[in-house]
Amino acid sequence: MRIWIDASQPGAALRVFSLSLLERQLQNLQKSENQLRGLENVERKLGGMVQAERQLRQIAEEHIRPSEIWIELPEGTSPPSDLPAEVVEPLPIRWMNQAGSVRQRLQRALVDAAGEPVLAFSGDTVVDQRVVEHLAWWSGGSVVFMSDDGDKSGACLRLEEPLPDVVDPEHELLEIAQAAVHTGTAKQLQNEDMDTYIKKLRRELAPYLFR
């Protein structure tokens, strides 16, 4: 699995509760990495003698640990200097400064992935951890999640093959997601497809994603 984040949007540098939106997305990915380390620790404690535990770790590694994280920056810019080292250094990040529309740059990432699933996010959005985990862990094939929040609507995608040619080039990830659903390239993930019960709050809460 690969991750593609379009951080060329101005909103990627905005801060919510002292964290930039890009850092918040990277922390979401790091949470999944920490869950995988927990499984590895369990296997070490068991001495590797339980076959089911090894198989579970292998499945988790395939669905959680990204082989590479492409972060698209505005042309001619350097990686943000305010990202904490403890967030950036453990992750396999590849900083990119590519020309072209959002669709063109995402297409390059999909071609480079050569069939490996790609999770695509826009750096100017706040994404529910549950959405990230569902796309990474439980979804198969190409799937998109879109929010319905007016001018704050956004999208994230899981794609397993390059995008088909379309007449009009899309310039936002939300437009790409809409076109993918319209052409049958990807299925749309609905709220009811995910577990909306939050144990700590003891209530149902719809997954969120907004720009």
VOBA-1610 file (N, C-alpha, C; in pm, whole numbers, padded with zeros to 5 digits, always signed):
BEGIN
Met+00084-00119+00000Met+00000+00000+00000Met+00087+00124+00000Arg+00050+00222-00081Arg+00119+00350-00082Arg+00022+00461-00041Ile+00080+00569+00007Ile+00002+00686+00045Ile+00044+00802-00045Trp-00054+00878-00091Trp-00028+00999-00172Trp-00104+01114-00107Ile-00031+01218-00070Ile-00092+01336-00007Ile-00060+01459-00090Asp-00163+01528-00132Asp-00143+01652-00206Asp-00134+01768-00107Ala-00011+01801-00069Ala+00012+01911+00025Ala+00049+02039-00048Ser+00017+02045-00177Ser+00043+02167-00253Ser-00067+02271-00232Gln-00177+02228-00167Gln-00286+02320-00139Gln-00247+02415-00025Pro-00281+02544-00035Pro-00247+02639+00073Pro-00298+02596+00210Gly-00414+02530+00211Gly-00473+02491+00338Gly-00395+02386+00415Ala-00298+02319+00349Ala-00222+02214+00417Ala-00141+02269+00533Ala-00109+02398+00530Ala-00029+02459+00637Ala-00115+02514+00751Leu-00248+02513+00735Leu-00335+02563+00840Leu-00323+02476+00965Arg-00343+02538+01081Arg-00329+02466+01206Arg-00464+02449+01274Val-00487+02330+01325Val-00605+02299+01404Val-00557+02245+01537Phe-00587+02317+01647Phe-00537+02280+01779Phe-00386+02261+01776Ser-00316+02357+01719Ser-00169+02368+01715Ser-00101+02274+01617Leu-00176+02187+01549Leu-00116+02096+01452Leu-00155+02139+01310Ser-00056+02141+01219Ser-00090+02166+01080Ser-00171+02047+01028Leu-00252+02071+00925Leu-00335+01963+00871Leu-00248+01850+00816Leu-00132+01885+00757Leu-00043+01781+00706Leu+00011+01696+00821Glu+00054+01760+00929Glu+00104+01684+01044Glu-00006+01595+01101Arg-00129+01645+01105Arg-00240+01566+01158Arg-00260+01439+01074Gln-00249+01452+00942Gln-00264+01334+00857Gln-00150+01235+00878Leu-00028+01286+00892Leu+00086+01198+00917Leu+00072+01128+01052Gln+00017+01196+01150Gln-00005+01131+01280Gln-00107+01018+01269Asn-00209+01037+01184Asn-00305+00929+01161Asn-00235+00806+01108Leu-00143+00826+01013Leu-00069+00714+00956Leu+00023+00652+01060Gln+00080+00735+01146Gln+00169+00683+01248Gln+00094+00599+01350Lys-00031+00633+01378Lys-00112+00553+01469Lys-00127+00411+01417Ser-00148+00397+01288Ser-00160+00264+01229Ser-00027+00189+01239Glu+00083+00262+01218Glu+00216+00201+01231Glu+00238+00152+01374Asn+00194+00229+01473Asn+00210+00188+01612Asn+00128+00064+01644Gln+00010+00052+01581Gln-00072-00068+01601Gln+00001-00191+01548Leu+00070-00174+01435Leu+00145-00286+01379Leu+00261-00324+01470Arg+00329-00226+01527Arg+00438-00256+01619Arg+00386-00333+01740Gly+00264-00301+01783Gly+00205-00374+01894Gly+00188-00521+01861Leu+00144-00550+01739Leu+00130-00689+01697Leu+00266-00758+01692Glu+00368-00686+01646Glu+00503-00744+01640Glu+00553-00777+01780Asn+00524-00690+01877Asn+00566-00716+02015Asn+00497-00840+02072Val+00369-00856+02038Val+00296-00974+02083Val+00361-01100+02028Glu+00399-01095+01900Glu+00459-01214+01838Glu+00593-01246+01905Arg+00671-01143+01937Arg+00800-01168+02001Arg+00780-01231+02139Lys+00681-01183+02213Lys+00655-01238+02346Lys+00611-01383+02339Leu+00541-01417+02231Leu+00495-01555+02214Leu+00603-01643+02155Gly+00716-01583+02122Gly+00825-01662+02068Gly+00803-01709+01925Gly+00705-01650+01857Gly+00681-01690+01718Gly+00625-01829+01705Met+00568-01884+01814Met+00523-02023+01811Met+00377-02035+01770Val+00307-01926+01766Val+00165-01933+01733Val+00146-01890+01587Gln+00111-01984+01503Gln+00099-01957+01360Gln-00007-01852+01331Ala-00116-01855+01403Ala-00224-01759+01378Ala-00175-01616+01403Glu-00092-01598+01505Glu-00041-01464+01536Glu+00050-01414+01425Arg+00132-01503+01369Arg+00221-01463+01259Arg+00140-01426+01136Gln+00036-01503+01109Gln-00048-01473+00994Gln-00120-01340+01012Leu-00166-01313+01134Leu-00232-01186+01161Leu-00137-01070+01139Arg-00012-01082+01185Arg+00085-00975+01166Arg+00115-00953+01018Gln+00123-01063+00942Gln+00149-01050+00799Gln+00036-00976+00729Ile-00088-01011+00764Ile-00203-00942+00704Ile-00202-00795+00743Ala-00175-00768+00870Ala-00173-00629+00916Ala-00065-00550+00846Glu+00051-00610+00828Glu+00162-00540+00763Glu+00125-00502+00619Glu+00058-00591+00550Glu+00019-00564+00412Glu-00082-00451+00402His-00165-00436+00505His-00274-00337+00498His-00246-00209+00576Ile-00147-00210+00664Ile-00122-00093+00747Ile+00005-00021+00709Arg+00114-00094+00692Arg+00244-00031+00673Arg+00262+00013+00528Pro+00267+00143+00502Pro+00286+00189+00364Pro+00429+00166+00317Ser+00442+00125+00192Ser+00576+00108+00135Ser+00640+00243+00106Glu+00555+00343+00082Glu+00606+00477+00052Glu+00494+00578+00072Ile+00530+00698+00117Ile+00434+00806+00131Ile+00480+00921+00044Trp+00408+00946-00065Trp+00438+01059-00153Trp+00368+01182-00099Ile+00443+01287-00074Ile+00383+01414-00033Ile+00416+01519-00137Glu+00312+01565-00205Glu+00328+01664-00312Glu+00333+01804-00252Leu+00441+01876-00280Leu+00458+02013-00234Leu+00445+02109-00351Pro+00418+02237-00324Pro+00418+02335-00434Pro+00555+02336-00502Glu+00554+02357-00631Glu+00680+02359-00706Glu+00778+02458-00645Gly+00904+02417-00634Gly+01009+02505-00587Gly+01016+02525-00438Thr+00936+02450-00361Thr+00937+02466-00215Thr+01005+02346-00148Ser+01047+02366-00024Ser+01112+02262+00054Ser+01013+02201+00153Pro+01043+02084+00207Pro+00955+02024+00309Pro+00936+02117+00428Pro+00820+02119+00489Pro+00795+02206+00605Pro+00897+02178+00716Ser+00949+02284+00772Ser+01051+02269+00876Ser+00991+02251+01015Asp+00860+02269+01027Asp+00798+02262+01159Asp+00738+02126+01191Leu+00760+02027+01104Leu+00709+01893+01133Leu+00802+01823+01231Pro+00749+01770+01341Pro+00835+01705+01440Pro+00909+01584+01382Ala+01034+01569+01421Ala+01115+01457+01371Ala+01054+01323+01410Glu+00992+01316+01529Glu+00935+01189+01573Glu+00815+01147+01489Val+00757+01242+01415Val+00647+01209+01324Val+00700+01174+01186Val+00798+01249+01139Val+00846+01233+01001Val+00943+01117+00985Glu+01041+01105+01076Glu+01151+01011+01054Glu+01108+00864+01049Pro+01009+00820+01128Pro+00973+00677+01120Pro+00896+00640+00992Leu+00848+00739+00918Leu+00763+00712+00803Leu+00845+00718+00673Pro+00813+00632+00576Pro+00887+00630+00449Pro+00840+00740+00353Ile+00872+00864+00388Ile+00820+00979+00313Ile+00910+01011+00193Arg+00847+01042+00082Arg+00916+01089-00038Arg+00856+01224-00076Trp+00932+01330-00060Trp+00884+01464-00093Trp+00891+01486-00243Met+00783+01541-00300Met+00773+01558-00445Met+00746+01705-00480Asn+00805+01753-00587Asn+00778+01887-00641Asn+00747+01873-00790Gln+00628+01826-00820Gln+00593+01797-00957Gln+00499+01902-01015Ala+00512+01922-01145Ala+00420+02011-01215Ala+00295+01933-01254Gly+00190+02007-01290Gly+00068+01944-01338Gly-00049+01957-01243Ser-00166+01919-01291Ser-00288+01924-01211Ser-00286+01815-01104Val-00381+01822-01014Val-00393+01719-00911Val-00409+01582-00976Arg-00492+01575-01077Arg-00517+01448-01144Arg-00391+01394-01211Gln-00316+01480-01278Gln-00195+01437-01346Gln-00091+01385-01247Arg-00078+01453-01135Arg+00021+01410-01036Arg-00022+01281-00967Leu-00152+01268-00938Leu-00201+01143-00880Leu-00185+01028-00979Gln-00210+01055-01105Gln-00195+00951-01207Gln-00052+00899-01212Arg+00045+00988-01198Arg+00186+00944-01199Arg+00213+00851-01082Ala+00157+00885-00966Ala+00176+00800-00849Ala+00113+00663-00869Leu-00004+00659-00931Leu-00072+00532-00956Leu+00006+00446-01054Val+00059+00507-01158Val+00139+00432-01256Val+00265+00378-01190Asp+00329+00461-01107Asp+00451+00419-01039Asp+00424+00305-00941Ala+00305+00304-00882Ala+00270+00200-00785Ala+00257+00063-00849Ala+00233+00058-00979Ala+00229-00068-01055Ala+00134-00171-00993Gly+00012-00128-00962Gly-00089-00219-00910Gly-00099-00223-00759Glu-00003-00165-00689Glu-00011-00157-00543Glu-00118-00054-00507Pro-00207-00085-00412Pro-00311+00012-00375Pro-00252+00144-00330Val-00317+00254-00370Val-00274+00388-00332Val-00388+00456-00257Leu-00360+00504-00137Leu-00455+00585-00062Leu-00421+00731-00087Ala-00517+00808-00139Ala-00494+00947-00178Ala-00571+01042-00088Phe-00500+01143-00036Phe-00559+01243+00051Phe-00520+01382+00003Ser-00602+01479+00036Ser-00569+01619+00012Ser-00518+01679+00141Gly-00406+01749+00134Gly-00342+01801+00254Gly-00420+01909+00325Asp-00526+01960+00264Asp-00603+02067+00328Asp-00729+02015+00395Thr-00733+01886+00430Thr-00852+01828+00491Thr-00820+01767+00627Val-00922+01761+00711Val-00918+01688+00837Val-00990+01556+00813Val-00920+01445+00834Val-00973+01313+00800Val-00987+01229+00927Asp-01104+01173+00946Asp-01132+01085+01058Asp-01041+00961+01048Gln-00979+00926+01161Gln-00893+00808+01164Gln-00968+00682+01122Arg-01097+00676+01151Arg-01177+00558+01115Arg-01186+00543+00964Val-01192+00655+00892Val-01197+00648+00746Val-01064+00595+00692Val-00954+00645+00747Val-00822+00599+00704Val-00809+00449+00726Glu-00846+00403+00845Glu-00832+00261+00876Glu-00923+00175+00789His-01045+00223+00762His-01136+00143+00681His-01082+00129+00539Leu-01034+00237+00481Leu-00979+00230+00346Leu-00856+00140+00341Ala-00774+00146+00445Ala-00650+00068+00446Ala-00674-00078+00482Trp-00756-00103+00583Trp-00771-00238+00637Trp-00881-00319+00569Trp-00999-00257+00556Trp-01118-00336+00527Trp-01169-00323+00385Ser-01121-00227+00312Ser-01171-00207+00176Ser-01090-00289+00075Gly-01160-00338-00025Gly-01094-00406-00135Gly-01133-00339-00266Gly-01045-00340-00362Gly-01073-00272-00488Gly-01058-00122-00472Ser-01114-00046-00564Ser-01105+00100-00561Ser-01230+00157-00493Val-01209+00239-00392Val-01317+00292-00309Val-01290+00439-00280Val-01396+00520-00273Val-01379+00661-00235Val-01475+00694-00122Phe-01431+00785-00037Phe-01517+00838+00068Phe-01529+00988+00046Met-01653+01037+00037Met-01677+01179+00013Met-01767+01234+00123Ser-01738+01354+00168Ser-01822+01419+00267Ser-01918+01514+00196Asp-02020+01553+00268Asp-02122+01643+00213Asp-02136+01762+00306Asp-02039+01853+00299Asp-02035+01967+00389Asp-02027+02098+00312Gly-02097+02107+00200Gly-02098+02230+00122Gly-01961+02265+00070Asp-01917+02389+00094Asp-01787+02431+00043Asp-01672+02370+00120Lys-01701+02296+00228Lys-01597+02226+00302Lys-01590+02078+00266Ser-01668+02037+00166Ser-01669+01896+00126Ser-01532+01854+00076Gly-01497+01730+00104Gly-01368+01677+00060Gly-01382+01529+00028Ala-01270+01467-00004Ala-01272+01326-00041Ala-01135+01263-00015Cys-01136+01134+00005Cys-01013+01055+00003Cys-01044+00927-00074Leu-00940+00869-00133Leu-00961+00759-00225Leu-00865+00644-00198Arg-00910+00524-00227Arg-00824+00406-00236Arg-00835+00358-00379Leu-00725+00361-00452Leu-00726+00325-00594Leu-00626+00213-00619Glu-00665+00118-00702Glu-00579+00004-00731Glu-00533+00001-00875Glu-00569+00102-00953Glu-00524+00109-01092Glu-00530+00254-01137Pro-00457+00289-01244Pro-00459+00427-01293Pro-00600+00472-01330Leu-00621+00602-01325Leu-00750+00660-01359Leu-00774+00652-01509Pro-00897+00626-01551Pro-00926+00626-01695Pro-00922+00767-01751Asp-00900+00778-01880Asp-00900+00910-01945Asp-01040+00968-01940Val-01048+01097-01911Val-01176+01168-01911Val-01160+01294-01994Val-01271+01348-02040Val-01267+01466-02127Val-01216+01587-02051Asp-01274+01613-01933Asp-01237+01731-01855Asp-01141+01691-01743Pro-01023+01752-01736Pro-00931+01720-01627Pro-00980+01776-01495Glu-00981+01692-01392Glu-01025+01738-01261Glu-00910+01809-01191His-00942+01912-01114His-00839+01991-01048His-00843+01978-00896Glu-00937+01901-00843Glu-00944+01878-00700Glu-00970+01730-00675Leu-00927+01684-00559Leu-00945+01543-00528Leu-01092+01505-00519Leu-01176+01600-00473Leu-01319+01573-00467Leu-01375+01550-00607Glu-01333+01629-00704Glu-01378+01611-00842Glu-01332+01476-00898Ile-01210+01436-00864Ile-01159+01306-00908Ile-01243+01194-00849Ala-01277+01206-00720Ala-01360+01105-00655Ala-01498+01097-00719Gln-01558+01212-00746Gln-01690+01214-00809Gln-01686+01149-00947Ala-01581+01179-01024Ala-01568+01120-01157Ala-01544+00970-01149Ala-01467+00926-01049Ala-01439+00783-01034Ala-01566+00705-01004Val-01653+00762-00920Val-01781+00696-00891Val-01872+00699-01013His-01877+00815-01082His-01964+00830-01199His-01928+00732-01310Thr-01799+00709-01331Thr-01755+00620-01439Thr-01749+00474-01397Gly-01777+00446-01269Gly-01771+00308-01222Gly-01630+00262-01190Thr-01534+00354-01189Thr-01396+00319-01156Thr-01382+00280-01010Ala-01462+00342-00925Ala-01454+00315-00781Ala-01594+00315-00720Lys-01609+00241-00610Lys-01733+00241-00535Lys-01727+00352-00430Gln-01845+00402-00393Gln-01851+00505-00290Gln-01875+00442-00154Leu-01791+00473-00059Leu-01804+00424+00077Leu-01905+00511+00151Gln-02004+00447+00211Gln-02108+00518+00284Gln-02083+00508+00434Asn-02143+00599+00510Asn-02127+00596+00655Asn-02169+00461+00714Glu-02277+00406+00660Glu-02328+00281+00716Glu-02238+00161+00685Asp-02140+00181+00598Asp-02044+00074+00569Asp-01938+00061+00677Met-01932+00162+00767Met-01831+00163+00872Met-01896+00152+01009Asp-01818+00111+01106Asp-01865+00105+01245Asp-01864+00247+01300Thr-01981+00301+01328Thr-01991+00440+01373Thr-02001+00453+01525Tyr-01993+00341+01597Tyr-02002+00347+01743Tyr-01865+00374+01802Ile-01854+00479+01886Ile-01729+00513+01953Ile-01741+00472+02099Lys-01660+00375+02138Lys-01672+00315+02271Lys-01649+00418+02381Lys-01547+00505+02364Lys-01516+00602+02470Lys-01632+00699+02493Leu-01702+00734+02386Leu-01813+00829+02397Leu-01946+00760+02423Arg-01948+00628+02401Arg-02071+00549+02418Arg-02184+00604+02331Arg-02151+00634+02209Arg-02252+00687+02118Arg-02210+00664+01973Glu-02309+00674+01885Glu-02284+00666+01742Glu-02241+00805+01692Leu-02139+00809+01610Leu-02091+00935+01553Leu-02045+00909+01411Ala-02107+00977+01316Ala-02074+00956+01175Ala-01930+00994+01148Pro-01859+00919+01065Pro-01722+00955+01027Pro-01721+01092+00958Tyr-01613+01168+00977Tyr-01606+01303+00923Tyr-01485+01320+00830Leu-01497+01414+00742Leu-01388+01455+00654Leu-01429+01593+00601Phe-01349+01694+00628Phe-01386+01827+00578Phe-01262+01909+00548Arg-01275+01998+00454Arg-01165+02083+00412Arg-01155+02206+00500
//
